[in-house]
Amino acid sequence: MAVHSAGILLVRGHGASREVLIGHMGGPFWARKDEGAWSIPKGEYDPEAEHAWEAARREFEEELGLAVPEGPTTELGVFRVTSSKQLTVFRVAADLDVTAAVFGEFELEWPPRSGRVQRFPEMDRVLWSSIVLARTRLVTGQRRLLDLI
């Protein structure tokens, strides 16, 4: 059964000056990685209980602690990002001051098999990135989104 996820690709600027908002994934696995360790704000949802747009907004707010800014919104589509995960992405054209971001957290047994559960931020930093840098920073399954903005 497919896992459903929804996210927001926030875009500001025009032409060559366009930038996208991306976040570095938190937790010990991603701590020392940069290339392929960034993502758009996104998260899982149940399509029978919640609409993808509402899930994308909720996840954005949970991960960044910031409201989704008002701006023109377009559904970019549904993308298979792994063999079992589908990601519905919405493009929002708007600016956002990310200096006040307060990152949501998740629990993970760490170190593995230690029995010790620790809390880690879902994202540990967020920034506006040029399209060129975002192509190397984003996880592989999300890079093609940059062709649609």
C-alpha positions as CSV (number, residue, x, y, z in Angstrom):
1,M,0.0,0.0,0.0
2,A,1.3,3.5,-0.9
3,V,2.2,6.0,1.7
4,H,0.8,9.4,1.0
5,S,2.7,12.6,1.7
6,A,2.0,16.2,0.9
7,G,4.3,19.3,0.8
8,I,4.8,22.9,-0.1
9,L,7.4,24.2,-2.5
10,L,7.7,27.8,-1.6
11,V,9.1,30.0,-4.4
12,R,10.1,33.6,-4.4
13,G,11.6,35.9,-7.1
14,H,11.5,35.6,-10.9
15,G,13.7,34.4,-13.6
16,A,17.4,33.8,-12.7
17,S,16.8,35.3,-9.2
18,R,14.2,32.7,-8.2
19,E,14.7,30.9,-4.9
20,V,13.1,28.0,-3.2
21,L,12.6,27.3,0.5
22,I,14.3,24.1,1.6
23,G,15.1,22.6,5.0
24,H,17.9,20.4,6.2
25,M,16.5,17.2,7.6
26,G,17.1,16.8,11.3
27,G,18.3,13.8,13.3
28,P,21.5,11.9,13.6
29,F,21.4,10.2,10.1
30,W,21.5,13.6,8.3
31,A,23.7,15.5,10.7
32,R,26.9,15.4,8.7
33,K,25.4,15.4,5.3
34,D,24.6,18.3,2.9
35,E,24.2,17.0,-0.6
36,G,20.9,15.1,-0.9
37,A,20.0,15.9,2.7
38,W,17.5,18.7,2.2
39,S,13.7,18.6,1.6
40,I,10.7,20.7,1.1
41,P,8.4,20.9,4.2
42,K,6.2,17.8,3.9
43,G,4.7,15.0,5.8
44,E,2.4,11.9,5.7
45,Y,-1.4,12.0,5.7
46,D,-4.4,9.8,5.2
47,P,-6.1,10.7,1.9
48,E,-9.4,9.3,3.2
49,A,-9.3,11.6,6.2
50,E,-7.6,14.8,5.0
51,H,-7.2,16.7,1.7
52,A,-3.6,16.9,0.4
53,W,-3.6,20.7,0.6
54,E,-4.7,20.7,4.2
55,A,-2.0,18.1,5.0
56,A,0.6,20.2,3.2
57,R,-0.3,23.3,5.2
58,R,-0.4,21.4,8.5
59,E,3.0,19.8,7.9
60,F,4.6,23.1,6.8
61,E,3.4,24.7,10.1
62,E,4.4,21.7,12.2
63,E,7.9,21.4,10.7
64,L,8.7,25.2,10.7
65,G,6.5,26.7,13.3
66,L,5.4,29.3,10.7
67,A,2.2,29.8,8.8
68,V,2.1,29.2,5.1
69,P,2.3,32.7,3.5
70,E,-0.5,33.9,1.3
71,G,0.3,33.7,-2.4
72,P,-0.7,32.2,-5.7
73,T,-0.9,28.4,-5.2
74,T,-0.7,25.7,-7.8
75,E,-0.9,21.9,-7.4
76,L,2.2,20.6,-9.2
77,G,1.0,17.0,-9.1
78,V,1.6,13.7,-7.4
79,F,5.1,12.2,-7.7
80,R,6.4,8.8,-6.7
81,V,9.5,9.6,-4.6
82,T,10.2,6.0,-3.5
83,S,8.8,2.7,-4.4
84,S,6.1,3.0,-1.7
85,K,5.7,6.8,-1.2
86,Q,3.7,9.3,-3.2
87,L,4.2,13.0,-2.7
88,T,1.6,15.6,-3.6
89,V,3.3,19.0,-4.1
90,F,1.8,22.5,-4.0
91,R,3.8,25.5,-5.3
92,V,3.2,28.7,-3.4
93,A,4.7,31.9,-4.7
94,A,5.4,34.1,-1.7
95,D,8.2,35.4,0.5
96,L,8.7,34.3,4.1
97,D,11.0,35.4,6.9
98,V,12.4,32.2,8.2
99,T,14.5,33.6,11.0
100,A,11.6,32.9,13.4
101,A,11.3,29.2,12.5
102,V,10.7,26.9,15.4
103,F,11.2,23.3,14.3
104,G,8.9,20.4,15.2
105,E,10.4,17.3,16.7
106,F,10.2,13.5,16.4
107,E,11.3,10.7,18.7
108,L,13.9,8.1,17.7
109,E,15.7,5.3,19.5
110,W,19.3,6.5,19.4
111,P,21.8,5.0,19.3
112,P,20.1,2.1,17.6
113,R,19.1,-0.9,19.8
114,S,20.1,1.2,22.9
115,G,16.6,1.4,24.3
116,R,17.2,5.2,24.7
117,V,14.6,7.4,22.9
118,Q,15.7,10.9,22.0
119,R,14.0,13.9,20.4
120,F,15.4,15.4,17.3
121,P,14.1,18.4,15.1
122,E,12.3,17.3,11.9
123,M,14.4,20.0,10.2
124,D,17.4,21.6,11.9
125,R,17.7,24.6,9.6
126,V,15.9,26.2,6.7
127,L,17.0,28.6,4.0
128,W,16.2,30.2,0.7
129,S,18.3,28.5,-2.0
130,S,19.0,29.2,-5.6
131,I,17.7,26.7,-8.0
132,V,21.2,25.6,-8.9
133,L,22.1,24.8,-5.3
134,A,18.8,23.2,-4.5
135,R,19.4,20.7,-7.3
136,T,22.3,19.2,-5.4
137,R,20.9,19.7,-1.9
138,L,17.4,18.2,-2.3
139,V,16.9,14.5,-1.8
140,T,16.9,12.8,-5.2
141,G,13.2,12.2,-5.4
142,Q,12.4,15.9,-5.1
143,R,14.9,17.4,-7.5
144,R,12.6,17.1,-10.5
145,L,10.2,19.5,-8.8
146,L,12.5,22.3,-9.7
147,D,11.7,21.8,-13.4
148,L,8.1,22.7,-12.7
149,I,8.4,26.0,-11.1
